[in-house]
Amino acid sequence: MTAQIISGNEVAKSIRAEIKAEVAKLKQSGIEPGLVVIIVGEDPASQVYVRKKGEACNELGICSETLRLPATTTEDELLKVIDQYNENSKFDGILVQLPLPKHISEEKVLIRIDPSKDVDGFHPINVGKLVVGAESYKPCTPHGVQELLMRSGNDPAGKHVVVLGRSNIVGKPVACILVQKAKGADATVTICHSRTKNLSEITRQADILIAAIGSPNFVKADMVKDGVVVIDVGVNRINDPAAKGGCRLVGDVDFEAVKEKAKAITPVPGGVGPMTITMLMKNTVHAAKIHHKYKE
Ligand SMILES: NC(=O)c1ccc[n+]([C@@H]2O[C@H](COP(=O)([O-])OP(=O)(O)OC[C@H]3O[C@@H](n4cnc5c(N)ncnc54)[C@H](OP(=O)(O)O)[C@@H]3O)[C@@H](O)[C@H]2O)c1
């Protein structure tokens, strides 16, 4: 079987073109969506993510600001900054880049963001809305997974989706999105984690397998059935003397082996990765529409 390679780069490109057109239309009505990204400390990976978010905003015509705070910033100081942006109508979305330095409680910070500006979808109010199927900001990576499935012609409706991983940012929300009684969902969902027994027996039942565990090449060919659709969320850096810089990125799925059995599969890099920031842009535009009570 020759697997369909689901290109996140291509899907993200077409969604970005839609967002760009939407932003241009909003601007004609005097609405300029705005996103502030707050980063505390010098974590190199976070610096890269924050830069990419700013670049995506520029590309799509979204007003953006990056606030860089020193690692010594106290929790109280950060909370006060969030209060200021909650009140600032120039910004529809507020994103606090995680992880935060150890002395700051992520929970306290995320809960302080105005839920209507929580474009990451991590505020408990938005998580609750997601669970009950109400209109909310879907977390970016899980939403990106749903878009990849739909836009590649792999509607999860009626399918058995097996999710590997139960984190609050990927595993649980993606399961929650796909189990809803809604377009792009209606799946039968099983969530697996490190305490799951007979894992391979369960993964072999998957029509759609979503891997989000952070373990390089963990899913082998004998863990999937013929014709499976695989979405690989994992991003793992492994040593490879032949690669530029001595290392390269791989997913949680043994891509070369599993693609021989799969109907469709995402690569790493170039699969889920490009979708995450794109869905952040989509949420920011959605937030601007809510704040300005914009009707299509
Ligand atoms: N492409 C993107 O934009 C994007 C975004 C976010 C994350 N990621 C990547 O996605 C991966 C997962 O991220 P995360 O934040 O969800 O990770 P996480 O918070 O570390 O959670 C990992 C989950 O996988 C489970 N797990 C670990 N080893 C397992 C095993 N051998 N068998 C079954 N389950 C296992 C853990 O189970 P327990 O709960 O029992 O510990 C946990 O629920 C990482 O590689 C991360 O870099 C990519």
The ligand as an SDF file (V2000), in Angstrom:
LIG
                    3D

 48 52  0  0  0  0  0  0  0  0999 V2000
    3.8180   19.4470   16.9330 N   0  0  0  0  0  0  0  0  0  0  0  0
    3.4780   20.2510   17.9260 C   0  0  0  0  0  0  0  0  0  0  0  0
    3.1170   21.3790   17.7200 O   0  0  0  0  0  0  0  0  0  0  0  0
    3.5020   19.7070   19.3220 C   0  0  0  0  0  0  0  0  0  0  0  0
    2.8080   20.3580   20.3330 C   0  0  0  0  0  0  0  0  0  0  0  0
    2.8110   19.8000   21.6100 C   0  0  0  0  0  0  0  0  0  0  0  0
    3.5360   18.6350   21.8610 C   0  0  0  0  0  0  0  0  0  0  0  0
    4.2470   18.0640   20.8490 N   0  0  0  0  0  0  0  0  0  0  0  0
    5.0140   16.8220   21.0660 C   0  0  0  0  0  0  0  0  0  0  0  0
    4.0980   15.7950   21.3510 O   0  0  0  0  0  0  0  0  0  0  0  0
    4.6740   14.8740   22.2620 C   0  0  0  0  0  0  0  0  0  0  0  0
    3.7840   14.7440   23.4680 C   0  0  0  0  0  0  0  0  0  0  0  0
    3.7240   15.9980   24.1090 O   0  0  0  0  0  0  0  0  0  0  0  0
    2.9400   16.2000   25.4860 P   0  0  0  0  0  0  0  0  0  0  0  0
    3.1940   17.5850   25.9370 O   0  0  0  0  0  0  0  0  0  0  0  0
    1.5480   15.7180   25.3100 O   0  0  0  0  0  0  0  0  0  0  0  0
    3.7660   15.1700   26.4130 O   0  0  0  0  0  0  0  0  0  0  0  0
    3.6580   14.8240   27.9480 P   0  0  0  0  0  0  0  0  0  0  0  0
    2.9860   15.9040   28.7140 O   0  0  0  0  0  0  0  0  0  0  0  0
    5.0260   14.3840   28.3430 O   0  0  0  0  0  0  0  0  0  0  0  0
    2.6940   13.5550   27.9670 O   0  0  0  0  0  0  0  0  0  0  0  0
    3.0880   12.3410   27.3980 C   0  0  0  0  0  0  0  0  0  0  0  0
    1.9720   11.3580   27.5350 C   0  0  0  0  0  0  0  0  0  0  0  0
    2.3820   10.1520   26.8940 O   0  0  0  0  0  0  0  0  0  0  0  0
    2.2040    9.0580   27.7900 C   0  0  0  0  0  0  0  0  0  0  0  0
    3.2650    8.0870   27.5730 N   0  0  0  0  0  0  0  0  0  0  0  0
    4.5900    8.2640   27.7180 C   0  0  0  0  0  0  0  0  0  0  0  0
    5.2500    7.1290   27.3940 N   0  0  0  0  0  0  0  0  0  0  0  0
    4.3170    6.2190   27.0530 C   0  0  0  0  0  0  0  0  0  0  0  0
    4.3530    4.8790   26.6470 C   0  0  0  0  0  0  0  0  0  0  0  0
    5.5050    4.2290   26.5200 N   0  0  0  0  0  0  0  0  0  0  0  0
    3.1910    4.2340   26.3790 N   0  0  0  0  0  0  0  0  0  0  0  0
    2.0130    4.8900   26.4960 C   0  0  0  0  0  0  0  0  0  0  0  0
    1.9000    6.1870   26.8700 N   0  0  0  0  0  0  0  0  0  0  0  0
    3.0420    6.8380   27.1600 C   0  0  0  0  0  0  0  0  0  0  0  0
    2.2710    9.6420   29.1850 C   0  0  0  0  0  0  0  0  0  0  0  0
    1.5590    8.7990   30.0660 O   0  0  0  0  0  0  0  0  0  0  0  0
    1.3470    9.1480   31.6250 P   0  0  0  0  0  0  0  0  0  0  0  0
    0.2860   10.2040   31.6630 O   0  0  0  0  0  0  0  0  0  0  0  0
    0.8960    7.8750   32.2050 O   0  0  0  0  0  0  0  0  0  0  0  0
    2.6750    9.6260   32.1260 O   0  0  0  0  0  0  0  0  0  0  0  0
    1.6050   11.0000   28.9680 C   0  0  0  0  0  0  0  0  0  0  0  0
    0.2120   10.9150   29.0980 O   0  0  0  0  0  0  0  0  0  0  0  0
    6.0800   15.4170   22.5530 C   0  0  0  0  0  0  0  0  0  0  0  0
    7.0010   14.8050   21.6840 O   0  0  0  0  0  0  0  0  0  0  0  0
    5.9580   16.8820   22.2260 C   0  0  0  0  0  0  0  0  0  0  0  0
    7.1890   17.4610   21.8420 O   0  0  0  0  0  0  0  0  0  0  0  0
    4.2330   18.5550   19.5960 C   0  0  0  0  0  0  0  0  0  0  0  0
  1  2  1  0
  2  3  2  0
  2  4  1  0
  4  5  1  0
  4 48  2  0
  5  6  2  0
  6  7  1  0
  7  8  2  0
  8  9  1  0
  8 48  1  0
  9 10  1  0
  9 46  1  0
 10 11  1  0
 11 12  1  0
 11 44  1  0
 12 13  1  0
 13 14  1  0
 14 15  2  0
 14 16  1  0
 14 17  1  0
 17 18  1  0
 18 19  2  0
 18 20  1  0
 18 21  1  0
 21 22  1  0
 22 23  1  0
 23 24  1  0
 23 42  1  0
 24 25  1  0
 25 26  1  0
 25 36  1  0
 26 27  1  0
 26 35  1  0
 27 28  2  0
 28 29  1  0
 29 30  1  0
 29 35  2  0
 30 31  1  0
 30 32  2  0
 32 33  1  0
 33 34  2  0
 34 35  1  0
 36 37  1  0
 36 42  1  0
 37 38  1  0
 38 39  2  0
 38 40  1  0
 38 41  1  0
 42 43  1  0
 44 45  1  0
 44 46  1  0
 46 47  1  0
M  CHG  2   8   1  16  -1
M  END
$$$$
